[in-house]
Amino acid sequence: MAELRKQISIFIPISDWRALRLEAVRLGIPITELCRRWMHPHMEELRSTAHPS
């Protein structure tokens, strides 16, 4: 069975959003996918060190 997912939202300066958008366009991917790729290594580290609640 697939793990449930939760959407997150963050507030960033417009200038940072524009930089993210331009990088996503350069790579030909949505901003969401760009963020997932950047978060992935850090999420792996968190999963390996996180304590269950």
PyMOL commands that set and color helices and strands:
alter all, ss='L'
color gray80, all
select helices_A, chain A and resi 14-27+31-49
alter helices_A, ss='H'
color red, helices_A
deselect
rebuild
show_as cartoon
